[in-house]
Amino acid sequence: MNIVLDVLSWACLAGGGFFCVVGGIGLIRMPDFYTRMHAASVTETLGAGLILLGLMLQAGFTLVTAKLLLICLFIFLTSPAATHALAKAALLRGLQPLLTAMGDKPSKP
């Protein structure tokens, strides 16, 4: 049973690390502010959740697991709210999203 928990925890840790790296690449590759923010927020939430789940499996049923669960809950509640507030503030300041039709070249702002 111990080996199964180790394999599951390392799979969660590797998956979380993968999603965090993909989010970092998305920050570089995406064309405008809104798509960059979306790539960062979704992968950060999923990556952090998987990493915390892997750490919870490694810790077992201890006080550390309870603390990691509280951190996970905090991230899942605050990250989407902060992303929404940031997008709304950018839109109110006049930053328009880059919208193109299929096949059109993106327009320069």
Contacts in CASP RR format, 6 or more apart in sequence:
PFRMAT RR
TARGET T0000
AUTHOR 0000-0000-0000
METHOD contacts of the structure
MODEL  1
MNIVLDVLSWACLAGGGFFCVVGGIGLIRMPDFYTRMHAASVTETLGAGL
ILLGLMLQAGFTLVTAKLLLICLFIFLTSPAATHALAKAALLRGLQPLLT
AMGDKPSKP
5 57 0 8 1.000
5 58 0 8 1.000
5 60 0 8 1.000
6 58 0 8 1.000
8 54 0 8 1.000
8 57 0 8 1.000
9 53 0 8 1.000
9 54 0 8 1.000
9 55 0 8 1.000
9 57 0 8 1.000
9 58 0 8 1.000
10 54 0 8 1.000
12 50 0 8 1.000
12 51 0 8 1.000
12 53 0 8 1.000
12 54 0 8 1.000
12 57 0 8 1.000
13 50 0 8 1.000
13 51 0 8 1.000
13 54 0 8 1.000
13 55 0 8 1.000
15 47 0 8 1.000
15 50 0 8 1.000
16 46 0 8 1.000
16 47 0 8 1.000
16 48 0 8 1.000
16 49 0 8 1.000
16 50 0 8 1.000
16 51 0 8 1.000
17 47 0 8 1.000
17 50 0 8 1.000
17 51 0 8 1.000
19 43 0 8 1.000
19 46 0 8 1.000
19 47 0 8 1.000
19 50 0 8 1.000
20 43 0 8 1.000
20 44 0 8 1.000
20 47 0 8 1.000
20 48 0 8 1.000
20 51 0 8 1.000
22 43 0 8 1.000
23 39 0 8 1.000
23 40 0 8 1.000
23 43 0 8 1.000
23 44 0 8 1.000
24 39 0 8 1.000
24 40 0 8 1.000
24 43 0 8 1.000
26 36 0 8 1.000
26 39 0 8 1.000
26 40 0 8 1.000
26 43 0 8 1.000
27 36 0 8 1.000
27 39 0 8 1.000
27 40 0 8 1.000
30 36 0 8 1.000
30 38 0 8 1.000
30 39 0 8 1.000
31 98 0 8 1.000
31 106 0 8 1.000
32 97 0 8 1.000
32 98 0 8 1.000
33 90 0 8 1.000
33 95 0 8 1.000
33 97 0 8 1.000
34 87 0 8 1.000
34 90 0 8 1.000
34 97 0 8 1.000
34 98 0 8 1.000
35 97 0 8 1.000
35 98 0 8 1.000
37 83 0 8 1.000
37 86 0 8 1.000
37 87 0 8 1.000
38 83 0 8 1.000
40 83 0 8 1.000
41 79 0 8 1.000
41 80 0 8 1.000
41 83 0 8 1.000
44 79 0 8 1.000
45 75 0 8 1.000
45 76 0 8 1.000
45 79 0 8 1.000
45 80 0 8 1.000
48 72 0 8 1.000
48 75 0 8 1.000
48 79 0 8 1.000
49 72 0 8 1.000
49 75 0 8 1.000
49 76 0 8 1.000
52 68 0 8 1.000
52 69 0 8 1.000
52 71 0 8 1.000
52 72 0 8 1.000
52 75 0 8 1.000
53 72 0 8 1.000
55 68 0 8 1.000
56 65 0 8 1.000
56 68 0 8 1.000
56 69 0 8 1.000
59 65 0 8 1.000
59 68 0 8 1.000
96 109 0 8 1.000
98 106 0 8 1.000
98 107 0 8 1.000
98 109 0 8 1.000
100 106 0 8 1.000
100 107 0 8 1.000
END
